[in-house]
Amino acid sequence: MIAQADMFLLADRFVRAIETNDMETVRACYAPDARIWHNNDGKEQGVDENMRVLGWVDERLKNRK
């Protein structure tokens, strides 16, 4: 089981990587077979699809925090 402190460190690393468009670090935060669930539509996507979406987000939404 992952310690709570480790979860917070991973979450911080993940969010900072998204903010800075560090897609290598984002991908490293995912398990290879991760499924990303969206609460707004209840759909899942795999890592590759999510990486494409995050690339789209980076192109359109600058200065996100």
Backbone as XML, in Angstrom:
<?xml version="1.0"?>
<chain id="A" units="angstrom">
  <residue number="1" name="MET">
    <atom name="N" x="0.838" y="-1.184" z="0.000"/>
    <atom name="CA" x="0.000" y="0.000" z="0.000"/>
    <atom name="C" x="0.880" y="1.244" z="0.000"/>
  </residue>
  <residue number="2" name="ILE">
    <atom name="N" x="0.449" y="2.257" z="-0.708"/>
    <atom name="CA" x="1.211" y="3.502" z="-0.815"/>
    <atom name="C" x="0.886" y="4.395" z="0.375"/>
  </residue>
  <residue number="3" name="ALA">
    <atom name="N" x="1.931" y="4.962" z="0.981"/>
    <atom name="CA" x="1.743" y="5.875" z="2.102"/>
    <atom name="C" x="1.098" y="7.169" z="1.605"/>
  </residue>
  <residue number="4" name="GLN">
    <atom name="N" x="0.339" y="7.799" z="2.473"/>
    <atom name="CA" x="-0.346" y="9.031" z="2.106"/>
    <atom name="C" x="0.646" y="10.099" z="1.645"/>
  </residue>
  <residue number="5" name="ALA">
    <atom name="N" x="1.775" y="10.222" z="2.313"/>
    <atom name="CA" x="2.779" y="11.215" z="1.919"/>
    <atom name="C" x="3.277" y="10.950" z="0.503"/>
  </residue>
  <residue number="6" name="ASP">
    <atom name="N" x="3.448" y="9.680" z="0.151"/>
    <atom name="CA" x="3.894" y="9.326" z="-1.194"/>
    <atom name="C" x="2.837" y="9.679" z="-2.238"/>
  </residue>
  <residue number="7" name="MET">
    <atom name="N" x="1.575" y="9.499" z="-1.891"/>
    <atom name="CA" x="0.490" y="9.859" z="-2.812"/>
    <atom name="C" x="0.495" y="11.355" z="-3.073"/>
  </residue>
  <residue number="8" name="PHE">
    <atom name="N" x="0.701" y="12.150" z="-2.004"/>
    <atom name="CA" x="0.747" y="13.603" z="-2.170"/>
    <atom name="C" x="1.942" y="14.019" z="-3.028"/>
  </residue>
  <residue number="9" name="LEU">
    <atom name="N" x="3.075" y="13.367" z="-2.850"/>
    <atom name="CA" x="4.256" y="13.677" z="-3.669"/>
    <atom name="C" x="3.992" y="13.352" z="-5.131"/>
  </residue>
  <residue number="10" name="LEU">
    <atom name="N" x="3.374" y="12.207" z="-5.396"/>
    <atom name="CA" x="3.043" y="11.833" z="-6.770"/>
    <atom name="C" x="2.054" y="12.823" z="-7.378"/>
  </residue>
  <residue number="11" name="ALA">
    <atom name="N" x="1.037" y="13.185" z="-6.624"/>
    <atom name="CA" x="0.036" y="14.136" z="-7.131"/>
    <atom name="C" x="0.686" y="15.480" z="-7.452"/>
  </residue>
  <residue number="12" name="ASP">
    <atom name="N" x="1.570" y="15.953" z="-6.598"/>
    <atom name="CA" x="2.260" y="17.215" z="-6.834"/>
    <atom name="C" x="3.139" y="17.125" z="-8.085"/>
  </residue>
  <residue number="13" name="ARG">
    <atom name="N" x="3.881" y="16.039" z="-8.213"/>
    <atom name="CA" x="4.737" y="15.827" z="-9.388"/>
    <atom name="C" x="3.896" y="15.805" z="-10.663"/>
  </residue>
  <residue number="14" name="PHE">
    <atom name="N" x="2.765" y="15.111" z="-10.620"/>
    <atom name="CA" x="1.877" y="14.985" z="-11.766"/>
    <atom name="C" x="1.304" y="16.339" z="-12.184"/>
  </residue>
  <residue number="15" name="VAL">
    <atom name="N" x="0.766" y="17.086" z="-11.233"/>
    <atom name="CA" x="0.144" y="18.377" z="-11.553"/>
    <atom name="C" x="1.184" y="19.370" z="-12.065"/>
  </residue>
  <residue number="16" name="ARG">
    <atom name="N" x="2.344" y="19.402" z="-11.434"/>
    <atom name="CA" x="3.402" y="20.309" z="-11.906"/>
    <atom name="C" x="3.844" y="19.947" z="-13.321"/>
  </residue>
  <residue number="17" name="ALA">
    <atom name="N" x="3.899" y="18.676" z="-13.629"/>
    <atom name="CA" x="4.277" y="18.251" z="-14.978"/>
    <atom name="C" x="3.239" y="18.693" z="-15.997"/>
  </residue>
  <residue number="18" name="ILE">
    <atom name="N" x="1.969" y="18.613" z="-15.652"/>
    <atom name="CA" x="0.921" y="19.087" z="-16.558"/>
    <atom name="C" x="1.037" y="20.593" z="-16.739"/>
  </residue>
  <residue number="19" name="GLU">
    <atom name="N" x="1.248" y="21.327" z="-15.650"/>
    <atom name="CA" x="1.375" y="22.785" z="-15.732"/>
    <atom name="C" x="2.512" y="23.222" z="-16.636"/>
  </residue>
  <residue number="20" name="THR">
    <atom name="N" x="3.603" y="22.468" z="-16.647"/>
    <atom name="CA" x="4.791" y="22.847" z="-17.420"/>
    <atom name="C" x="4.915" y="22.081" z="-18.732"/>
  </residue>
  <residue number="21" name="ASN">
    <atom name="N" x="3.904" y="21.302" z="-19.080"/>
    <atom name="CA" x="3.890" y="20.490" z="-20.294"/>
    <atom name="C" x="5.068" y="19.519" z="-20.344"/>
  </residue>
  <residue number="22" name="ASP">
    <atom name="N" x="5.396" y="18.937" z="-19.219"/>
    <atom name="CA" x="6.460" y="17.930" z="-19.134"/>
    <atom name="C" x="5.803" y="16.558" z="-19.321"/>
  </residue>
  <residue number="23" name="MET">
    <atom name="N" x="5.539" y="16.228" z="-20.571"/>
    <atom name="CA" x="4.784" y="15.019" z="-20.878"/>
    <atom name="C" x="5.550" y="13.741" z="-20.542"/>
  </residue>
  <residue number="24" name="GLU">
    <atom name="N" x="6.861" y="13.783" z="-20.528"/>
    <atom name="CA" x="7.642" y="12.608" z="-20.124"/>
    <atom name="C" x="7.361" y="12.261" z="-18.659"/>
  </residue>
  <residue number="25" name="THR">
    <atom name="N" x="7.312" y="13.287" z="-17.816"/>
    <atom name="CA" x="7.019" y="13.056" z="-16.399"/>
    <atom name="C" x="5.565" y="12.638" z="-16.203"/>
  </residue>
  <residue number="26" name="VAL">
    <atom name="N" x="4.647" y="13.263" z="-16.946"/>
    <atom name="CA" x="3.240" y="12.860" z="-16.846"/>
    <atom name="C" x="3.117" y="11.376" z="-17.152"/>
  </residue>
  <residue number="27" name="ARG">
    <atom name="N" x="3.698" y="10.941" z="-18.270"/>
    <atom name="CA" x="3.606" y="9.534" z="-18.660"/>
    <atom name="C" x="4.231" y="8.632" z="-17.597"/>
  </residue>
  <residue number="28" name="ALA">
    <atom name="N" x="5.327" y="9.067" z="-16.986"/>
    <atom name="CA" x="5.997" y="8.262" z="-15.958"/>
    <atom name="C" x="5.126" y="8.106" z="-14.704"/>
  </residue>
  <residue number="29" name="CYS">
    <atom name="N" x="4.196" y="9.009" z="-14.505"/>
    <atom name="CA" x="3.307" y="8.923" z="-13.340"/>
    <atom name="C" x="2.212" y="7.875" z="-13.527"/>
  </residue>
  <residue number="30" name="TYR">
    <atom name="N" x="1.948" y="7.500" z="-14.767"/>
    <atom name="CA" x="0.910" y="6.514" z="-15.069"/>
    <atom name="C" x="1.487" y="5.105" z="-15.106"/>
  </residue>
  <residue number="31" name="ALA">
    <atom name="N" x="0.704" y="4.146" z="-14.685"/>
    <atom name="CA" x="1.017" y="2.744" z="-14.966"/>
    <atom name="C" x="0.778" y="2.551" z="-16.458"/>
  </residue>
  <residue number="32" name="PRO">
    <atom name="N" x="1.505" y="1.659" z="-17.106"/>
    <atom name="CA" x="1.332" y="1.463" z="-18.557"/>
    <atom name="C" x="-0.102" y="1.132" z="-18.972"/>
  </residue>
  <residue number="33" name="ASP">
    <atom name="N" x="-0.825" y="0.440" z="-18.120"/>
    <atom name="CA" x="-2.199" y="0.043" z="-18.446"/>
    <atom name="C" x="-3.246" y="0.894" z="-17.717"/>
  </residue>
  <residue number="34" name="ALA">
    <atom name="N" x="-2.857" y="2.094" z="-17.307"/>
    <atom name="CA" x="-3.772" y="2.975" z="-16.565"/>
    <atom name="C" x="-4.998" y="3.300" z="-17.407"/>
  </residue>
  <residue number="35" name="ARG">
    <atom name="N" x="-6.106" y="3.477" z="-16.731"/>
    <atom name="CA" x="-7.347" y="3.946" z="-17.341"/>
    <atom name="C" x="-7.704" y="5.235" z="-16.633"/>
  </residue>
  <residue number="36" name="ILE">
    <atom name="N" x="-7.926" y="6.301" z="-17.399"/>
    <atom name="CA" x="-8.226" y="7.613" z="-16.842"/>
    <atom name="C" x="-9.723" y="7.831" z="-16.994"/>
  </residue>
  <residue number="37" name="TRP">
    <atom name="N" x="-10.387" y="7.992" z="-15.867"/>
    <atom name="CA" x="-11.837" y="8.133" z="-15.843"/>
    <atom name="C" x="-12.195" y="9.602" z="-15.715"/>
  </residue>
  <residue number="38" name="HIS">
    <atom name="N" x="-13.196" y="10.036" z="-16.484"/>
    <atom name="CA" x="-13.663" y="11.423" z="-16.445"/>
    <atom name="C" x="-15.018" y="11.474" z="-15.750"/>
  </residue>
  <residue number="39" name="ASN">
    <atom name="N" x="-15.089" y="12.264" z="-14.693"/>
    <atom name="CA" x="-16.340" y="12.332" z="-13.941"/>
    <atom name="C" x="-17.418" y="13.125" z="-14.668"/>
  </residue>
  <residue number="40" name="ASN">
    <atom name="N" x="-17.045" y="13.904" z="-15.693"/>
    <atom name="CA" x="-18.063" y="14.697" z="-16.382"/>
    <atom name="C" x="-18.871" y="13.878" z="-17.393"/>
  </residue>
  <residue number="41" name="ASP">
    <atom name="N" x="-18.277" y="12.810" z="-17.935"/>
    <atom name="CA" x="-19.021" y="12.003" z="-18.900"/>
    <atom name="C" x="-18.980" y="10.502" z="-18.587"/>
  </residue>
  <residue number="42" name="GLY">
    <atom name="N" x="-18.270" y="10.128" z="-17.523"/>
    <atom name="CA" x="-18.217" y="8.734" z="-17.106"/>
    <atom name="C" x="-17.406" y="7.833" z="-18.023"/>
  </residue>
  <residue number="43" name="LYS">
    <atom name="N" x="-16.668" y="8.415" z="-18.967"/>
    <atom name="CA" x="-15.895" y="7.626" z="-19.919"/>
    <atom name="C" x="-14.465" y="7.437" z="-19.423"/>
  </residue>
  <residue number="44" name="GLU">
    <atom name="N" x="-13.831" y="6.400" z="-19.928"/>
    <atom name="CA" x="-12.425" y="6.121" z="-19.627"/>
    <atom name="C" x="-11.596" y="6.297" z="-20.886"/>
  </residue>
  <residue number="45" name="GLN">
    <atom name="N" x="-10.320" y="6.589" z="-20.670"/>
    <atom name="CA" x="-9.386" y="6.610" z="-21.783"/>
    <atom name="C" x="-8.068" y="6.030" z="-21.314"/>
  </residue>
  <residue number="46" name="GLY">
    <atom name="N" x="-7.313" y="5.514" z="-22.268"/>
    <atom name="CA" x="-6.000" y="4.968" z="-21.962"/>
    <atom name="C" x="-4.959" y="6.066" z="-21.883"/>
  </residue>
  <residue number="47" name="VAL">
    <atom name="N" x="-3.757" y="5.671" z="-21.561"/>
    <atom name="CA" x="-2.664" y="6.628" z="-21.375"/>
    <atom name="C" x="-2.393" y="7.402" z="-22.664"/>
  </residue>
  <residue number="48" name="ASP">
    <atom name="N" x="-2.273" y="6.722" z="-23.796"/>
    <atom name="CA" x="-1.948" y="7.415" z="-25.048"/>
    <atom name="C" x="-3.002" y="8.448" z="-25.412"/>
  </residue>
  <residue number="49" name="GLU">
    <atom name="N" x="-4.259" y="8.086" z="-25.265"/>
    <atom name="CA" x="-5.334" y="9.037" z="-25.567"/>
    <atom name="C" x="-5.276" y="10.216" z="-24.607"/>
  </residue>
  <residue number="50" name="ASN">
    <atom name="N" x="-5.037" y="9.954" z="-23.344"/>
    <atom name="CA" x="-4.943" y="11.032" z="-22.369"/>
    <atom name="C" x="-3.767" y="11.956" z="-22.674"/>
  </residue>
  <residue number="51" name="MET">
    <atom name="N" x="-2.665" y="11.397" z="-23.121"/>
    <atom name="CA" x="-1.507" y="12.222" z="-23.475"/>
    <atom name="C" x="-1.851" y="13.141" z="-24.650"/>
  </residue>
  <residue number="52" name="ARG">
    <atom name="N" x="-2.623" y="12.643" z="-25.617"/>
    <atom name="CA" x="-3.048" y="13.495" z="-26.737"/>
    <atom name="C" x="-3.952" y="14.625" z="-26.241"/>
  </residue>
  <residue number="53" name="VAL">
    <atom name="N" x="-4.847" y="14.316" z="-25.330"/>
    <atom name="CA" x="-5.732" y="15.341" z="-24.785"/>
    <atom name="C" x="-4.918" y="16.395" z="-24.038"/>
  </residue>
  <residue number="54" name="LEU">
    <atom name="N" x="-3.951" y="15.966" z="-23.244"/>
    <atom name="CA" x="-3.130" y="16.928" z="-22.513"/>
    <atom name="C" x="-2.307" y="17.785" z="-23.473"/>
  </residue>
  <residue number="55" name="GLY">
    <atom name="N" x="-1.868" y="17.231" z="-24.601"/>
    <atom name="CA" x="-1.190" y="18.031" z="-25.621"/>
    <atom name="C" x="-2.112" y="19.088" z="-26.202"/>
  </residue>
  <residue number="56" name="TRP">
    <atom name="N" x="-3.361" y="18.691" z="-26.454"/>
    <atom name="CA" x="-4.372" y="19.628" z="-26.946"/>
    <atom name="C" x="-4.596" y="20.742" z="-25.924"/>
  </residue>
  <residue number="57" name="VAL">
    <atom name="N" x="-4.704" y="20.365" z="-24.663"/>
    <atom name="CA" x="-4.901" y="21.345" z="-23.593"/>
    <atom name="C" x="-3.739" y="22.334" z="-23.570"/>
  </residue>
  <residue number="58" name="ASP">
    <atom name="N" x="-2.514" y="21.833" z="-23.682"/>
    <atom name="CA" x="-1.352" y="22.707" z="-23.645"/>
    <atom name="C" x="-1.361" y="23.706" z="-24.794"/>
  </residue>
  <residue number="59" name="GLU">
    <atom name="N" x="-1.804" y="23.274" z="-25.971"/>
    <atom name="CA" x="-1.846" y="24.176" z="-27.126"/>
    <atom name="C" x="-2.857" y="25.300" z="-26.945"/>
  </residue>
  <residue number="60" name="ARG">
    <atom name="N" x="-3.895" y="25.052" z="-26.196"/>
    <atom name="CA" x="-5.000" y="26.001" z="-26.114"/>
    <atom name="C" x="-5.118" y="26.756" z="-24.795"/>
  </residue>
  <residue number="61" name="LEU">
    <atom name="N" x="-4.631" y="26.166" z="-23.721"/>
    <atom name="CA" x="-4.792" y="26.792" z="-22.403"/>
    <atom name="C" x="-3.430" y="27.053" z="-21.785"/>
  </residue>
  <residue number="62" name="LYS">
    <atom name="N" x="-2.949" y="28.242" z="-21.957"/>
    <atom name="CA" x="-1.646" y="28.612" z="-21.410"/>
    <atom name="C" x="-1.819" y="29.146" z="-19.986"/>
  </residue>
  <residue number="63" name="ASN">
    <atom name="N" x="-0.743" y="29.160" z="-19.243"/>
    <atom name="CA" x="-0.723" y="29.707" z="-17.878"/>
    <atom name="C" x="-1.718" y="29.040" z="-16.946"/>
  </residue>
  <residue number="64" name="ARG">
    <atom name="N" x="-1.867" y="27.729" z="-17.095"/>
    <atom name="CA" x="-2.785" y="27.022" z="-16.187"/>
    <atom name="C" x="-2.076" y="26.690" z="-14.894"/>
  </residue>
  <residue number="65" name="LYS">
    <atom name="N" x="-2.818" y="26.683" z="-13.850"/>
    <atom name="CA" x="-2.292" y="26.381" z="-12.511"/>
    <atom name="C" x="-3.252" y="25.464" z="-11.810"/>
  </residue>
</chain>
